[in-house]
Amino acid sequence: MVEFPEPTLVPVNGIRLEVFEAGRENAGNPIVLCHGWPEHAFAWRHQIAALAGAGYHVIVPNQRGYGNSSRPAEVTAYDIEHLSGDLVALLEHYGYEDAVFAGQDWGATVVWGLALLHPERVRRVIALSVPYPERGEKPWVEFIADILGSDFYYVHFNRHPGVADAVFDANTARFLRNMFRKNQPPGPPPGMAPIDLAKAEKPIGEPLMSDDELAVFVAAFESSGFTGGVNWYRNADRNWHLLADVDPIVRQPALMIYADRDVVPRGANLTEFVPNVEVVELDCGHWIPQEKPEETNRAILKWLELPTAAE
């Protein structure tokens, strides 16, 4: 199994984050890696050494609700202001004005939000799987319900609080085993895909990781439960309102890495909102940094070598 740094508990923004670091000798050149759902900082295990070796101070937090980081009880404690505020406070803890921020899945959504709310703190943006979330005329949950139906998991998480969490908590190992797969047959998942995965006896596709690697995720969620992470979804409409008066244009240089076999739709208007974006496509499923680690590392390092006007 890939060697992984020992964690430190860092006080930030009124909570504590469990943070994994590498490349401290590269102080002054930070990159912050933000995981998705249902993930853990360990999801970035294949990127840490490569980035540290390329001269970066690599900072990988378990964000609030995950691992041994704080898990506030209030649902609103997981909105985009709190999540982005944690990352700003993390920079302040290390004495940095700004950093490169990379996010996978929900981590990408948080990094996009951070770039809007605290643009001076974001040197560059790297998003994997999830493109810029365009803010339309309707709040996001209502918009998703209109398109994908009220039984779609994103909508269900919001309208039936506690139900999904209980299913995940009761089937932690099975859920994560069934979730983290690759080479699955094509086709859109059913609306309640995550809950169905938690209940399914047999997984589809091939394992994304070894049993030892999967055990890290299972142990973490057996300890933390899933409610903190699911609460990120429960702030979708709140985030829509919080971003109402924010300049919607991401002006930083950005790298968008899509997976050809991902069910997440691509951003139809990406360049309108992220004018300085480069797009890379990899032949894999949703869990890009874990499924295609070497290709992911090459794409990120190649792009980071490109100069920008500000640099």
Stockholm file with secondary structure:
# STOCKHOLM 1.0

chainA/1-311         MVEFPEPTLVPVNGIRLEVFEAGRENAGNPIVLCHGWPEHAFAWRHQIAALAGAGYHVIVPNQRGYGNSSRPAEVTAYDIEHLSGDLVALLEHYGYEDAVFAGQDWGATVVWGLALLHPERVRRVIALSVPYPERGEKPWVEFIADILGSDFYYVHFNRHPGVADAVFDANTARFLRNMFRKNQPPGPPPGMAPIDLAKAEKPIGEPLMSDDELAVFVAAFESSGFTGGVNWYRNADRNWHLLADVDPIVRQPALMIYADRDVVPRGANLTEFVPNVEVVELDCGHWIPQEKPEETNRAILKWLELPTAAE
#=GR chainA/1-311 SS CCCCCCEEEEEETTEEEEEEEECGGGTTCEEEEECCTTCCGGGGHHHHHHHHHTTCEEEEEECTTSTTSCCCSCGGGGSHHHHHHHHHHHHHHHTCSCEEEEEETHHHHHHHHHHHHCGGGEEEEEEESCCCCCCCSSCHHHHHHHHHCTTSHHHHHHHSTTHHHHHHHHTHHHHHHHHSEESCCSSCCCTTHHHHHHHCSSCCSEESSCHHHHHHHHHHHHHHCSHHHHHHHTTHHHHHHHTTTSCCCCCSCEEEEEETTCSSCCCTTHHHHCTTEEEEEESSCSCHHHHSHHHHHHHHHHHHTSCCTTC
#=GC SS_cons         CCCCCCEEEEEETTEEEEEEEECGGGTTCEEEEECCTTCCGGGGHHHHHHHHHTTCEEEEEECTTSTTSCCCSCGGGGSHHHHHHHHHHHHHHHTCSCEEEEEETHHHHHHHHHHHHCGGGEEEEEEESCCCCCCCSSCHHHHHHHHHCTTSHHHHHHHSTTHHHHHHHHTHHHHHHHHSEESCCSSCCCTTHHHHHHHCSSCCSEESSCHHHHHHHHHHHHHHCSHHHHHHHTTHHHHHHHTTTSCCCCCSCEEEEEETTCSSCCCTTHHHHCTTEEEEEESSCSCHHHHSHHHHHHHHHHHHTSCCTTC
//
